[in-house]
Amino acid sequence: MVKNLESIVEDYLIKQAKIHNCLCYKFTAPGRRGVPDRILIGFGQTIFIETKKQNGKPRDQQIVVIERMKQHGAIVYVIDNKEDIDKLFNQLTNNSEVKQ
């Protein structure tokens, strides 16, 4: 069985969270479509992450929800590759507050 490409990115995020001693929960909001896939908690920050396959783009509804979350002060990323996950954890481990 071939894994879908989005799950490869999501699995890598989960693996990196464990390596960096962060929590990485599956995020669901019953009755609300378009919410990000994951919540990453670590280094004193809470970050919402929508994972996509390489070069994948969020659906229109996801874009609306993500922008609304950001307008209310949430840190939200759309990540479609392992390199961006590595960059995020580099920022976190360097004690940098993660910004969009």
N, C-alpha and C positions, 0 to 999 in steps of 0.2 A: 504494500500500500504506500502510495506517495503522499507525503504530507503537503498540505496546501502551503503556499509560500508565506502567507501571513503568520501561520503558526510557527514557522521557523524564526521569524523576528520576535514573536511573543515568547517563545521558549528561551531564546537568547536573553531577553529582558529578565525573565524569571531566574535564569542561571546567574546572571550578573548581580541581581538583587541579593541572592543567597551568598555569593562570594563577598559582597560588600556589607553583609549583615543588615540588609534592609528588608522591610516587609513589602510584598508585592501581591496585592489582592486582586482577584477578578472583581470587576465593578459592574453591577447591574442595578438598574433603577426600574422596578416594575411600573409599567404604565408610561414609561418615558423612553422613547426611542432616540438614538443618536448620541447617547452618553459614551465617553471613552471606555476602552476595554479594561484598563488597569489603573489601580491606585498604587503609587510607589511612596512608601513612607520611610524616611531615613535622614540622618544628618540634620534633624530638626525641621525637615520640610515635608510637605505633602504635595505630590505631583500627580496629576491625572495624565495618562498616556493612552492615546489611540494608536494601536499598531496596524500597519498596512504592509502588504507585500511590496517588494522593491518597486519603486516609482508609482505605488498605489496612491490614490487620492481619496479623501473623505467624501462621503455622499453629501448631497446638499443639506439634508437634515442634520448630519453630524457637524457640518460647518456652522450652522445656525446655533446649535447647542454649545459647541466649543467657544464660539465668539461670545455667547451670553455668559458662559462660565468665566471667561477672561474679564469681561466687563464687571463682574462681581468679585474680582480679585483672585480667582483661581489661577494656578500655574498649570497650563495644559500644553502638551506636546503631541504632535502627530509624527510618529517615527516609522520609517519604512526600510531601515537597514541597520546592520550591526554596528557600523562605524558611528552612527549618531547615538546609539546606546552607550558606546564607549566614551564618546565626548561628554554625554550627560553625567556619567559616573566620574569622569575626570574632574568636571566642575564640582561635583558633590564632595569628592575626596580632597580637593584643594580648599575646602571650607568656603567655597564661593556660594553666595546665595544664587540659586538658579533663577534666571529671568528669561522671558520669551525673547 
